[in-house]
Amino acid sequence: MVLIPIVLLLVLRAPFPVLTLVTAAIALLTVHEFLKLTEGYGVQPFWKTTYLFVGLFFAFLAINAGTPLLTTGFFIYAVAVASSLAPFLFLTLAMHHDHLPGAYSAAAASVFAFVYVALPLGFLVDLRQQFGGAILVIYLLLVVWSGDIFAYFVGKSIGRHLMASRISPKKTWEGAVASVIASVAVGTTFYHYALPISSALLQAHLIQKRDGIFGLQTPPLLPIVVLSAVLNVAAQLGDLVESLIKRGAGVKDSGAILPGHGGMLDRIDALLFAAPVLWYYAAWRIL
């Protein structure tokens, strides 16, 4: 209840460099939690260099501005450069690792921290720069949040058939189905009213015109139903993957930064898989 208004204010009103800076801080906190989890596997990653690499990536993104076509091109270039450099950088560092049998795993952990955490959050930042970016990000959050909420309550009340007992003992197929239905219902309803919602936000001076969805930008209903379902499946996979990583490390939560909710990774694990999916959809519309 405390974080939701702050998140919405950032999405709607924050200048792009400020949004990028806040996302970078979230990325660094999440990377810290992930690297801590890797220690449960007996890995000693390159802490400082990983933080520096992630920070420089978001600093590079912060200078991105212009039309959605230009920002998308810039972002693709940034992702290509960073993804190409990461393995070479950390494997080069691994040559100076004190414990050579652990050198490769240390480099792999740092590279994966960037690919698993920083890149998806970078997709989320660039998504905000697309035409209708504010509406798209809010749509993404609603789809993920509603699916997560319904999966929890339905799974807890009537869930009987376990989905992945070895990874997440409390997740059920009943909860998963309810999650998909909720995401489709909420996502489709929100997108159906995207035009009046955008108009209201524009009149309230919460967004600029390029940040909302107007006129012919609104797609037919069926693609949004499919998109909402795909986003939900991606989000549920993201949640299960994080559970896999935690269970292998022998911990319940990724951290304790959010009292009662665990760590930052526990809160954004679903977004890490869903955000790139929606970015590809948004980029496909303009390319």
C-alpha positions in Angstrom: 0.0 0.0 0.0 2.9 2.3 0.7 5.0 1.4 -2.4 2.2 1.4 -5.0 1.5 5.2 -5.0 5.3 5.8 -5.2 5.7 3.4 -8.1 2.8 4.9 -10.0 4.1 8.5 -9.4 7.5 7.4 -10.7 5.9 5.8 -13.8 3.7 8.8 -14.6 5.7 11.8 -13.6 9.4 11.1 -13.1 11.7 12.5 -15.8 13.4 9.7 -17.7 16.9 10.1 -16.0 15.2 10.0 -12.6 13.3 6.9 -13.5 16.5 5.3 -14.8 18.3 6.2 -11.6 15.7 4.7 -9.3 15.6 1.6 -11.5 19.4 1.4 -11.3 19.2 1.5 -7.5 16.6 -1.3 -7.5 18.8 -3.3 -9.9 21.9 -2.9 -7.7 19.9 -4.0 -4.6 18.6 -7.0 -6.5 22.0 -7.9 -7.9 23.4 -7.8 -4.4 20.7 -10.3 -3.2 21.3 -12.5 -6.2 25.1 -12.6 -5.7 24.4 -13.4 -2.0 22.3 -16.3 -3.1 25.1 -17.6 -5.3 27.3 -18.0 -2.2 24.9 -20.7 -1.2 26.2 -22.6 -4.2 29.8 -22.2 -3.0 30.5 -19.4 -5.5 32.5 -16.2 -4.8 31.4 -13.7 -7.5 33.1 -10.5 -8.4 31.0 -8.1 -6.3 32.4 -4.7 -7.0 33.0 -5.2 -10.7 29.4 -6.5 -11.1 28.0 -3.4 -9.3 30.2 -1.2 -11.5 29.1 -2.9 -14.7 25.4 -2.7 -13.8 25.7 0.9 -12.8 27.5 1.9 -16.0 24.8 0.1 -18.0 22.0 2.2 -16.5 24.1 5.4 -16.7 24.4 4.7 -20.4 20.6 4.2 -20.6 20.0 7.5 -18.7 21.3 9.6 -21.6 18.8 7.9 -24.0 16.2 10.4 -25.2 14.2 11.3 -28.3 11.4 9.6 -30.3 10.5 6.0 -29.5 12.1 4.8 -32.7 15.4 6.4 -31.8 15.3 5.3 -28.1 14.6 1.7 -29.2 17.5 1.7 -31.6 19.8 3.2 -28.9 18.6 0.6 -26.3 19.2 -2.3 -28.7 22.7 -1.0 -29.3 23.3 -0.6 -25.5 22.0 -4.2 -24.8 24.2 -5.6 -27.6 27.3 -3.9 -26.4 26.8 -4.7 -22.7 25.8 -8.4 -23.4 28.9 -8.8 -25.6 31.3 -7.2 -23.1 30.0 -9.0 -20.0 31.4 -12.5 -20.6 34.8 -11.2 -21.9 35.1 -8.8 -18.9 34.3 -11.3 -16.2 36.2 -14.2 -17.7 39.3 -11.9 -18.0 38.9 -11.1 -14.3 38.6 -14.8 -13.6 42.1 -15.3 -14.8 43.2 -13.4 -11.7 41.0 -15.3 -9.4 42.7 -16.7 -6.2 41.0 -20.0 -6.5 41.1 -21.2 -10.1 38.6 -24.1 -9.8 36.0 -21.4 -8.8 37.1 -18.8 -11.4 34.6 -19.8 -14.1 31.7 -20.1 -11.7 32.5 -16.7 -10.3 32.5 -15.1 -13.7 29.3 -17.0 -14.7 27.5 -15.7 -11.6 28.4 -12.1 -12.4 27.4 -12.4 -16.0 24.1 -14.1 -15.1 23.4 -11.4 -12.5 23.6 -8.8 -15.3 21.5 -10.9 -17.8 18.9 -12.0 -15.2 18.4 -8.8 -13.3 19.8 -5.7 -15.0 18.8 -6.4 -18.6 15.1 -7.0 -17.8 14.9 -3.9 -15.7 16.6 -2.1 -18.6 13.8 -3.3 -20.8 11.3 -1.9 -18.3 13.0 1.5 -18.4 13.0 1.6 -22.2 9.4 0.4 -22.3 8.4 3.7 -20.5 10.0 5.6 -23.5 7.7 4.0 -26.1 4.5 5.5 -27.4 2.0 5.0 -24.7 4.8 4.0 -22.4 3.1 5.1 -19.1 0.0 3.1 -19.9 2.0 0.1 -21.0 4.0 0.0 -17.8 0.9 0.4 -15.6 -0.8 -2.4 -17.7 2.2 -4.6 -17.1 2.1 -4.0 -13.3 -1.6 -4.7 -13.1 -1.3 -7.9 -15.1 1.5 -9.2 -12.9 0.1 -8.0 -9.6 -3.4 -9.3 -10.2 -2.1 -12.7 -11.3 0.1 -12.9 -8.3 -2.8 -12.0 -5.9 -5.3 -14.4 -7.3 -2.7 -17.2 -7.5 -2.1 -16.8 -3.8 -5.7 -16.6 -2.6 -7.1 -19.2 -4.9 -4.2 -21.6 -4.4 -4.4 -21.2 -0.6 -8.1 -21.8 -0.5 -8.9 -24.5 -3.0 -5.5 -25.5 -4.4 -5.0 -29.3 -4.4 -2.7 -30.2 -7.3 0.9 -29.1 -6.8 2.6 -27.5 -9.7 6.3 -27.9 -8.8 6.6 -29.4 -5.3 10.3 -29.7 -5.4 10.8 -26.0 -6.2 7.8 -24.3 -4.7 5.7 -26.5 -2.4 2.7 -24.1 -2.1 2.1 -23.4 -5.8 -0.8 -25.2 -7.3 -2.3 -25.7 -10.7 -5.6 -24.2 -9.4 -3.8 -21.1 -8.4 -1.9 -20.9 -11.7 -5.2 -21.1 -13.7 -6.8 -18.5 -11.5 -3.7 -16.3 -12.0 -4.1 -16.5 -15.8 -7.8 -15.7 -15.7 -7.2 -12.8 -13.4 -4.4 -11.3 -15.5 -6.5 -11.6 -18.7 -9.6 -10.1 -17.1 -7.7 -7.2 -15.4 -5.3 -6.6 -18.3 -8.0 -6.6 -21.0 -10.4 -4.4 -19.0 -7.6 -1.9 -18.4 -6.6 -1.8 -22.0 -10.2 -1.5 -23.1 -10.5 1.7 -21.1 -6.9 2.9 -22.0 -8.3 5.8 -24.1 -10.4 7.4 -21.3 -7.7 6.6 -18.7 -5.1 8.3 -20.9 -7.4 11.3 -21.4 -8.0 11.6 -17.7 -4.3 11.4 -16.9 -3.5 13.9 -19.6 -6.1 16.4 -18.3 -4.7 15.9 -14.8 -1.2 16.8 -16.2 0.2 13.5 -15.0 1.4 12.4 -18.4 2.3 13.9 -21.8 0.3 12.9 -24.9 3.0 10.5 -26.2 2.8 8.6 -22.9 -0.8 7.6 -23.2 -2.8 5.6 -25.7 -5.1 7.6 -28.0 -7.2 7.0 -31.1 -6.0 4.4 -33.5 -3.2 3.2 -31.1 -5.7 1.0 -29.3 -5.4 -2.5 -30.7 -8.3 -5.0 -31.1 -9.4 -7.1 -28.1 -8.0 -10.5 -29.1 -4.3 -9.5 -29.2 -4.6 -8.0 -25.7 -6.2 -11.2 -24.4 -3.4 -13.3 -25.8 -0.7 -10.7 -24.7 -2.1 -10.7 -21.1 -2.1 -14.5 -21.0 1.5 -14.7 -22.3 2.6 -12.0 -19.8 1.0 -14.0 -17.0 2.8 -17.2 -18.0 6.1 -15.3 -18.2 5.5 -13.8 -14.8 4.7 -17.2 -13.2 7.8 -18.7 -14.8 9.9 -15.8 -13.4 8.5 -16.6 -9.9 9.3 -20.3 -10.2 12.8 -19.6 -11.5 13.5 -17.5 -8.5 12.1 -20.2 -6.2 14.5 -22.7 -7.9 17.5 -20.4 -7.2 16.5 -19.9 -3.6 15.8 -23.6 -2.9 19.2 -24.5 -4.4 20.8 -22.0 -2.1 18.9 -23.3 0.9 17.1 -20.0 1.8 13.4 -19.0 2.1 13.7 -15.3 1.0 16.3 -13.5 -1.2 16.7 -10.8 1.5 15.0 -8.9 4.2 14.9 -5.3 2.9 11.0 -5.3 2.7 9.6 -6.4 6.1 7.0 -9.2 5.6 7.8 -9.5 1.9 11.4 -10.7 1.9 13.9 -9.2 -0.5 13.8 -7.0 -3.6 14.2 -10.1 -5.8 11.2 -11.7 -4.2 9.1 -8.6 -5.2 10.3 -8.2 -8.8 11.0 -11.8 -9.9 7.9 -12.0 -12.1 8.6 -8.6 -13.7 12.1 -9.8 -14.8 10.5 -12.3 -17.2 7.4 -10.3 -18.1 8.9 -6.9 -18.9 11.0 -8.1 -21.9 7.9 -9.8 -23.4 5.9 -6.5 -23.3 8.9 -4.6 -24.6 9.1 -6.8 -27.6 5.5 -6.2 -28.3 5.9 -2.5 -27.9 9.0 -2.4 -30.1 7.3 -4.5 -32.8 4.5 -1.9 -33.0 6.9 0.9 -34.0 9.6 -1.0 -36.0 
